[in-house]
Amino acid sequence: MKNMMISIHAAYMHVALLLERTGPLSLLLFRLWVALAFWRAGVVKLNDPGGTAYLFNYEYHVPLLSPDLAAQLGTGIELVFPWLLALGLMGRMSAAFLFVYNIVAVISYPDLWPHGFWVGLWGNDFIDHKAWGLMLLALTLYGPGKLSLDAVIARWLSPRISACR
């Protein structure tokens, strides 16, 4: 019985180690998935400025900003920050910024939650935004991972900073 428990534990630890090594790849996939979603939204806004102006003036209700300013900021954010996120450059900051931006987008567009915000939060409304939010939260908490420009820069800077001490 003891040998069987040791074997099960060893097998479990082996599988856990293998899965742990996929962490950087999963963080890369999170970054690319969310970046692509936001980038596509930005391209749509850029390609149809009249439609974007209409949406921000009559559909979206962005707090504290004029509709025109919100439209311009939203388009710019969706065209710049996905690149930073995808490359893993200023990864935590980019993820945290897009996390907050995602929340503002959900709050600003009531059509995403036709059953009410709180019902939709726990139900099936704005499911894409919830998935993006969870991915962005993970990237904010764990960073962009080893497959990022942040990691490359940190590896390059580390010996240089140590040499200066």
Residue pairs with C-beta under 8 A, 6 or more apart in sequence:
23 142
23 145
24 145
24 146
24 147
25 147
26 145
27 138
27 139
27 142
27 143
27 144
27 145
27 147
27 148
28 88
28 144
28 145
28 147
28 148
30 135
30 136
30 138
30 139
31 85
31 86
31 88
31 91
31 95
31 139
31 144
31 145
31 148
32 86
33 132
33 135
34 82
34 85
34 98
34 132
34 135
34 136
34 139
35 82
35 83
35 85
35 86
36 82
36 86
37 128
37 132
38 77
38 78
38 81
38 82
38 85
38 98
38 132
39 78
39 79
39 82
39 83
39 86
41 78
42 74
42 75
42 76
42 77
42 78
42 79
42 82
43 79
44 52
45 52
45 71
45 74
45 75
45 78
46 52
46 75
46 79
52 71
52 74
52 75
53 67
53 68
53 71
55 71
56 62
56 67
56 68
56 70
56 71
56 74
57 67
57 68
57 71
59 109
59 111
60 67
60 70
60 108
60 109
61 108
61 109
61 110
62 70
62 74
62 104
62 108
63 104
63 107
63 108
65 73
70 108
74 105
77 97
77 98
77 101
81 94
81 97
81 98
81 101
82 98
83 89
84 90
84 91
84 94
85 91
85 94
85 95
85 98
85 139
85 144
87 148
87 149
88 144
88 145
88 147
88 148
88 149
88 150
88 151
89 148
89 149
89 150
90 150
91 139
91 143
91 144
91 145
91 148
91 149
91 150
92 139
92 140
92 143
92 144
92 150
95 136
95 137
95 139
95 140
95 144
96 136
96 140
98 132
98 136
99 133
99 136
99 137
99 140
102 129
102 132
102 133
102 136
103 133
105 129
106 112
106 113
106 126
106 129
107 117
110 117
112 120
112 125
112 126
112 129
113 119
113 120
113 121
113 125
113 126
114 120
114 125
115 123
115 125
119 125
120 126
143 150
144 150
144 151
145 151
